[in-house]
């Protein structure tokens, strides 16, 4: 791999890692929103069911994208000869 290709791969890796962090925060937020909406000790509003459905759909989409981004990151790390990443 040429130095230009390596540099491009490193830049792409940094972008993907940043995207993974953003998605992880979004997933955390959506899970908390779902916990709040399904709390049996709070009064429920008529639109809670639709709000839960939207949050659940967003959560599924974010988790699918997060997993795809993690696979992309691992492939880039492999191409660059870097050690496997740790997922926390």
Secondary structure, 3 states (H helix, E strand, C coil): CCHHHHHHHHHHHHHHHHHHHHHHHHHHHHHHHHHHHCCCCCCCCCCHHHHHHHHHHHHHHHHHHHHHHHHHHHHHHHHHCCCCCCCC
